[in-house]
Amino acid sequence: MRAIILAWEYPPRIIGDLAWQVQAQVERLRGKGLRMEVVTIGDWGYYVEERAPGLRITWVANPVSPQSTIITWIMGINAEVARVVADIFHSEPESLIIHSYDWHFTPAASALKKALNIPWIASIYSLEQQRSLNPNSPLSSCIRTIEWQMSRECDVILVNNEWMLSELRRNLPLEREGVRVLDPSSAGWEEEVLRLYQSLVAR
C-alpha cells in the first residue's frame, strides 16, 4: 500500500508550522514500512525527488500565470496534482490512499476518489472561519464552500483535538460519523493512522 500525501507546503517550502508537521507525520508512517508519495507545491516548477527509501516527493507548479486570486491559482495547481496522482495510480498495481491537509487540494482529491475509487482522508488544522479577517467576503465564502465539499466527500476527517472537533461541527455540515480525534504528538499515532488506512483500502 502507498499513501499519497497532498499538502500545500512541505520543506523546503515553508509557509507555517504545517510543513514541519506533515514532514514529521510522513516520516513516522514511513517508519512503519508504508511507502509515501508526497505531492506538493514547488515554486521552481515540476520536479521529482527520491528523498529517502520509501519516500518520493513530487513538486508541481501552476502552469498558468499570472493569477487573479488564490482560488484561480489553487485550481490550476489542482489540475496538476490530479494528473500526477493519476500517473502514480497507473504506474504500479498497488493499493493507494489519499491523505490531504486542509482545503487546498480538495478538488483534486474529490475527483480522484470518484474517478479512480481511491479512499480519501482529510486532516484539518484550521478553517476559513477562523483564519479570515472577513469570513463573509466572496473569497472566504468560496473557500468555505470548498471546505464544505471536503467534509461531505472525504471518507474520514482527522483533527488533532476536541476543540477542533467542536469547531468543525460548528462550522461545517457534518451529518455523519467519520471524524476522528488523533493527536499526532501522541505515542502510537502512526499505528492508529496505519490501521485507518488499511481499513479504508480493504472496504
N, C-alpha and C positions, 0 to 999 in steps of 0.2 A: 504494500500500500504506500502511496505517496500523498503527502499533504501539500496542497498549493496554498501558499500564504499570500494574500493580497493586502498590501499596506502602502499607503501613500508616502511614507517615509521609512527609510532603513539606512543605517550607517553605510557610507559616509554622508548621505543626505539626511540632515537632522533639522527638523523644524521645531520639535519639542521633545518631551520625555518619551513619547510613543515609540520613536525609533529604537531607543535602547531597550524598552520593554519588549517589543516584538523580537528584537535580536536575542534577548535572553530566553524568551519562550521557545524560539526556533532551536536554540542550542540545547535546551532541556529535552525537547521532543526528539531531536537528532540523537541525543544520548541514549534514548530508548530504542534505537535502531530504526527509527522512521526516516524514510527518505523525504527530504524537504526541498520544495521548489518555491522560492520567494520571487514574486513578480511585483516590481515596484517602479517608482518613477525615477528616471535619471535625466538630469538637465543636460547631459552630454550626448544624448542620443541612444540608439539601440545598442545594447552590449550584454553579452552573456559571460558570467564568471563562475567557474567551478571553484568556490572558495575553500571547500573542505570536503573530505569524503562524505557523500550523502547529502551535500548541500550545494545546490545550484541557484544562482541569482540571475534573474533576467531584468535588465533595466530597460524601460520603454520611455519614449518621449513623444510629445504631441506632434503629429505630422503637419499640423496646420497652425500658422501664426500670422498676424497677432490674434489674440483672443480678446473678446469684449468683456467677459465676466468669468468668474471661476466656474460657472456652470458650463459654458461652451468649452472651456479648457478641459474640464474633467470628462466631458462627454467624448472629446477627441481621444483622450487617454484611455477611456474605457473600451473604445473600439480596438485599440492596440492590445490591451490586456486580454480581451476576448480572443483575439487572433492567437496570441502567444499560448494561452491555456488550451485552446483547441489543438494547436500543434503538439503540446505536451500529451494531451489525451490520445492523439492518434499515433504518437511515437512508440509507445510500448503497451502491450496488453496487460495493464496493471490497474487495480482499483485506485481511484482518486477521491479526495475530499477537498472542498474549497473552504478555507477559513479566512474571512475578510475582517478588517479592522475599521470600525466606524463607517461612515456613509459613502466614502469616496468611490468605491468600486462596486456599489450595489447594482448599477445597470448591467455590468459585465457578469457579475456573479448570478444574477437573476436569469439572464439569457442563457448562460452556460448550464445552469441547473435544468432549465426547461428543455434545451436542445439536446444535451448530452446525458441527462439524468445523473448529474454529479451531486451528491449531498453537499449542503452549504451551511456552515456555521458562521455566525457573525458575532464578533466581540465588540461591545460598545463601551467606550470610555467616557464619552461626553455626548450631549445632544445640542442641537442648534438653539433650542430654547434657553440653554444655559450659556452658550458661547456668545450669542449675538447681543450687541448693544441695542438693536432694533429688531426683535424677533418677528415683528409683524410686517417688515418690509417685503417687497416682492422677492428679493433674493433669498431671504431667510425662509419665506413661505415655500419657495421651490425646494430648498434643501430639506425642510421638514417633510415635504411630500416624498422625497427620496428616502428619508428615514422611515416613513410610514410603509413604503414599499418593502424596505428591508425587513421590518418587523412582521409583515404579513407573509412574506415569501420564503424567508430562510427557514431551515429545519429547526435550528436551535440558536438561541441568543445566549451569550455568556457575558456576565457582568462580574465586577470584582468584589462588590459588597452589597449589603442590604439597602444602603442609601441609594445606590444607583438603580437597584431593582425598583424601589419606590418611585424614583424619578421616571423610570421607563414606563411604569404603569400609569403614572400621572400624565405623561405627555404623548404616549403612543397608543394606538388602538389594539392592545393585546387582549384578544378574546379567546386565547387558547393557552394551553400549557406549552412549555418549551423554552422557558427561561431558567438558566442555571446560574447560581452564585458560586463562582470558583475563584478564589484568591490566588493569583499567580505567585505571590510571595510565600505561600504555604508549602510545607513539605508534602510531597505526593501529588502536587498539581498536575505534573506531566502524566502520571498514571491515570488520573481521572479523565484527562483530555483524550489520552490514547484509547481508553475504554469507550468514550463517547464516539470518537472517530470510528472505531471498529463496529459499534452497534449501528451506526448510520449506514456504513458501507454494506453491512450484512442484510439490511432490510430488503 
